[in-house]
Amino acid sequence: MNGYGYVYVIDNNALSVVNREHRGSDFFKQHCRIPSEVLHEAEGFPDIEELKHLECPTTASVLALLTEVMASVPVGDTKLVDLYANLGNADPLVVASTLDGQRRDAATLFGPTWTVVSGDKAVQAKAREFGLAVKLIRSSSWSWRALGPTPVVNVKNAAGISDTSIGLILVVAIKNSTLMRAAGTTKMFRVVTARDPSQLCEASHRAA
């Protein structure tokens, strides 16, 4: 599971950004894990039965770390979770599940880096507070099309770039109406490449 050195723990807002095709990819199945409570929130997904195979279960050790995470939340702070409003119920478990995996694999020589993938600022902040790696999801500004290696994509017509074998590739839509009008098209793309899949999310946001 550590072929690329990362395990991605997916929050619900991140899960909804990844389309079904990529959720069914070999890379997603091998490197992404979904906490039990996130799966509960994703019950309406058409591929929910397949996603359940990626469950990061709420074990006794996860529950122990959940108490540690919740103890770090100041009284009255509802940014991470608001039980009265039924908001963010899965968020502390995303952090606790990632922390559990990271601490467990820390004892191995070449253990993966357990990484929180979320668009929620409170989740990101809490994960960093516990020393966890974080990857951002902002569905309004860019599309997370893939985390892992994909076949070489023909982007010559889309962006004027010749095909090349460049390892990992991500095609990001450029949302600029002026550029689109000038080019006489409604679709413009920029290609983002990286050797390490962990770089793709950050690189795609910079390019969008």
N, C-alpha and C positions, 0 to 999 in steps of 0.2 A: 504493500500500500504506500510505500515511500519512494516510488520510482523517481519522483521529481522533488522529494524532500518536503512535501506539504500535504497536510490533510485539511480540507476546507469544511468548516462547520457552518451550515447554511441557515441564515435567518429567513423567516417567511417572506419579508419584503424582497430579499435577494432571490429567493426561490421563484417568485412570480416574474422576475425579470428574465430568467433563463427559459428559453422556449422548450417545448416538449422534445424536439429533436435532440437538443444538447443535453437535456436531462436524461435522455436515454443513451447517451454516448458512453463508450467504454471508459473514457477518462473520468467522466462524472461519477460513474459507478465505482471506479477504483479509488478516487481521491476525495470524494465529497461525502459528508455524513450529515444527517438531519436529526436533530433532537426530537424526542417523542412528542413534546408539546407543540413543536412546529408542525409535525405531521398531523396532529389533531386539528390545527388551524388550517391545514391544507386539504382537508377532507373533500373539498369540492373539485380538486384537480382530477382530470380524466385519467391520469396515470398514477393515481395515488397508491394502487396496489404494488406497482413496480417501485415507487419511492419508499415504501415501507421496508424494502430489503436493505435500504441504506440507513435504517434507524440507528441512532445513537441512544441507547436505552437509558432510562433514568434509574441507574443502579444506586446501591447504598452509598458508594463513594461519591457519586454525583450529588446525591441529596446532602451529604455531609458538606460538600463544597458549596452547595446552594445556600446553606445556612451562613457560610462564610461570606458569600457574595451579598446576601441580604443584610448581614450585620454591618456591611460597609456603607449601606445606603442611609443617609441622614434621615432622622425623623421628619416626616412631612414632605420629603422629596418624592414627587410622583413622576419624575422624568423617565425613570427606568421602568417602573411598573405602577399602575394605578388600579388596585383591586376593586375599588368602589365603582370605577368607570369601566371595569372589565377590559383594561388596556394593558398591553405589554406582558401578558401572563407568561409567554414563552421566553421573553428576553433574558431574565436572570438565568434560565436553564441553558440558553445558548452559551453564556459566559461560563457557567459551571461545567457544562459538558466539555467545552474546549479546554478548560483548565484541568479537568480530570484526565483527558487524553494526553495533554502536554506533560503533566507531572508523572503519569505512568510511563510514557516513552522517554522521559529524561534519563532514565536509568540505562537505556540502550545506547550502544556506541554510535550508531547512525540513525537515531530516531528522527521521525519527521517533525516539522514545525506545525503544530496545530494552530489553525488560523481562523479567526472569526470573519465571516463575510456578511456584512449588514449595511443597510442604508440608514440605520437609526443612530443618531449622534449619541444618545445616551448609552446604547449598547457598545458603540465604539469606545466611548470614554471609559466605561467600566472595564472593558476588556484590556485597554491599555493600562489602567490602574493596576491590574493584576499581572502586567508584564506580558500579555498575549499579543501576537501578531494580528493585524487587522487589515482587511481589504474592504474598500468602500464600494457601495452600490448606490448610484444616483440615476434611477431609471429615467428621470426627466431630462437629463442632459446627454446620456449616451447609452448605447446598448451593449450589454455584456453578451457577446455572441458565442464565446468559447473560452474555456480555461486551458484546454490541452491542445496538442498538435492536431492540425486538420490537413486534408489534402491541399496541395498547392492550388490556389484559387486564381482563375483567369480574371484579372481586374483591368485588363488593357482598355476595354471600352468604358469602364466606369471611372477610371482615374488617370488614364494615359500612362500607365506603368506596365512595363513588360513583365511577363511571367518569369519567376525565378524561384529557385529552391532556397528558401530563407528560413527554414526551421518553422517556428510557430508564426501564425498569421492571424490577424484580426482585421476585419473590414468595418470601419466606423462611419456612420452617416454624418455628413457635415450639415449642420442646421443653419444655413446662411442663405436667406432668400435672395440677396443681392447677387451672390455668386451663382445661384441657380438660374436666375433670370439672364445673367450675362452669358451663361453657357447654354441657355435654351433647354434646360432639363429640370426635372423635378427630383432627380437623384444624383447626388454627388458623394463620392466616397474618398476617404483617405485610408491608406494601409498602415497599420501598426504592426511591427514585428518584434519578436523577443525570443531569446533562447530559453528563458526560464518562464514557465506559465504564470508564476507569481507576479511577473512584471506587467502582464497584459492589462489587468484592470486599471492600474494607475496610468499606463501609457495611453490607453484608449481614451481616458478622461482628458488627458492633456491634448490629445489630437482632435477631440470633438469640438 
